[in-house]
Every structure is written in structure tokens, then in C-alpha cells.
Amino acid sequence: MNIKQITKISTICEILNTCEIGKQMFKEYHKIIKLYLTIPVTTATAERTFSTLNRLKNAIRSSMTQSRLNHCLLPHIYKEKLDEIDANQIMSKFISSNEKRQTFFGSML
């Protein structure tokens, strides 16, 4: 591959991933590139997450554990993606996976 053809950092990652010697020789570069690729382009998502956390924290205060707070926060952050999910499909998979559930929730299918 010609150096002029490499225009993206992801191309460098692909080259390093395919070559085992490249991974060993350039371990630190490989780590830095992977870290660089995880950095968001803007901080808008992180800022929205923190403002959501503040609203949720004010409403419920400190009466919940960190784990429960995280579980309540994730659906609020990914609201658009959750709207696309078909709840009936999830419900039918849940019910059909167990015989006890089928007898208990059978009328919901």
C-alpha cells in the first residue's frame, strides 16, 4: 500500500490489525490510535447526558443506588432508539422462551 493512499486513521488501524508484527512493534501507537478513535467529535452528547443526569438526580435525589440511577438514565438518554424497538416482539420472545411464562402470560401473545 502506498503511503499517499492512507488518508484516514481507520486505515492505519486496519493495517496494524492485519499485521501481527505491526501490533507488536507499534503497541503504544496502536493504543493511542484506538483511544483517539473513541474520542467524540463533539461534546454535545456528553453534555446532554450530564444535564439529563442532573434532572433525574434532582427529581429522585439520593434515594437510589448508583446502579439504579444508571439503569434509569440509559433509557432516557437513548430515547430515540428505544422508540424504534417493537415492545410486542420483545414480549413475545420473553414469553415463548419459558413454559411457565407461556401459561402465565399466554393471553398476551
N, C-alpha and C positions, 0 to 999 in steps of 0.2 A: 504494500500500500504506500502510495506517495504521501509525503507529509502535507502537501498542498490540499489533498483530499480530506484531511481531518479538519473539520470546521466546528465540531461540537465536542463538548466534554463527554457526552454519552458515547461517542465513537471511541474515545480513548479508553473508557471503561470496558467497552466490548472487546477491544484489543487486549487489554490486561486480563480480562476474564477468560479469554480463549487460550491465552498462553500461560501455562503454569510457571514457566521461568520468569515471565513478567510479573506475576504475583509475588514471587519470592524476592526478586531483585528490587522491586519498587513497592514494598509493603506500605511504607509511610505515604507515598504518593497515592496509592490505591485507597488508603483510609481517608486521606484528605479529599480526594475526589468524591468518594461516597458521602462524606459529610457535606461537601459543597452541594451535591445534588439533592440533599434533603432540606436545605435551607429554602424557605418560601420566598417567592419573588417579592411579595408584598407582605405587610404585617396586618392587613385588614382582617384576615381570618382569625389570627391570634387575638387581635383587639376585640373582635366581636365575641369571641369565646370568653374573654375576661369580663366584658360587660354583661354577658349572659350569666356568668357565674356570680357577679355582684347582685344582679336582680334576684337570682334564685336564693342566694345566701341571705339577702335582706328579707325575703318572703318567709323563709323557713328558719332562719337564724342558725344557731349552732346545735339544734336538737337532733342532728343526724350524724352518722359516721362519715368519714371521707369516702368510703366505698359507696355508700348510698347516694352521696352527693354526686359522685362521678356517674353513677347509673341514671340519676335524674337529669344530669346535664347533657349526656350524649344524645338522647332523643331530641332534645331541644336544639342542639347545635346542628344536627343532621335532619332537620325537619323536612326539607325538600325531598331528600332521598327516602325518608320514611313514608311520605305521601304517595310515592310511586309503588310501594310494596302492597301486594294484594293480601289483605288480612285473612280472607276466606281460604286462600291457598295454604297459608301457614297453619291455620286452624285445622284444615283437613289433614295435612301431613302429621300434625301433632296427635290428632285423634286416631288416625289409622295406624300409628306406629305401635299401639299397645291395645290388647284386647279389653282390659279394664276400662280404658278411656272410651273405647267404642261402645261399651254397654252404658257408661255414664253419660257421655256426650253424644250418643248415637243420633239423637234427633237433630243435632246441629249440622250434620253432614248434608 
